Amino acid sequence: MATMQNSFAPEYFEVIHPLNDVAEQKCSSEGLGHIAMTPAVRISLTVLRGYLILMTLMLGYHVLDLAGVVHSIR
């Protein structure tokens, strides 16, 4: 029967919590300027803005309805 020799030495890693780790140098965005938006990105952001405004208005209406303010207006 052939025997297999294992010459692999296991590596050990020390796990360090991010709060206890040494702070790294952050990248500076100073002097980068504006990023050019493609028309598709501009349309997507406009649609997202409209959606968020609509949802905010619907939430406001629902809160006013639950508070009983909407029923007194009708």
N, C-alpha and C positions, 0 to 999 in steps of 0.2 A: 504494500500500500504506500502510495506516495504521500509525503507530508508537504504541506504548503508553508513556506516561511513568510512571515509578514514583517517586512522591513519598514512599514509605514508608521511613522511616529505621529500620534494624534496631536492636533493643535488645540490649544485652549484659548478661548476668547473671554475677556473680561467685559461684562455687561455694565454700562454706565448709564444712569438715568440722565435724561437731557438737562434737568435742573442742576445736576451736579457736574456736568461736563464743562470744559473750558469754552468760554465764549469765542465764537469765530468772527472773523472780519466780515462785515456786511458789505454788499455791493452798493455803490453810490449811483443813484439815478440822476445826479446833478449834471446838467448840460446835455441830456439825451434828446430833448425836444419832443414834439408831438409825434404820435404814431399815425401814419396814414390809414384811413379806413376805406375799405372797398365799398362800392354801392350796396352789395349784399349785406355787409355788416351794418351799414348805416340803416338799411330798411329793417333788419332784424332788431336793432336796438330801438328804433322808433316804434315798432310793433310791441316790443316788450314794455316800453314806457307807457304806451296806450293801455296795455293789458293791466299793468300795475295801477294806473290811475282809475280804470274801470272797477277793479277789484276793491280799491280803497273806497270809492263812492258807494259800491254795493254794501261793503261792510258798515260804512257810516249810516246808510239807510236802514240796515238791519238793526243796528244798535238803537237808532232813533225809534224804530218800530217797536222794539222790545221795551223801550222806556215809555212808550205811549205818546210820544210827541207827534208821530205821523197821523194817528187817529184824530187828534184834535184839529189838525189842519184841514182835513177833508170836510 
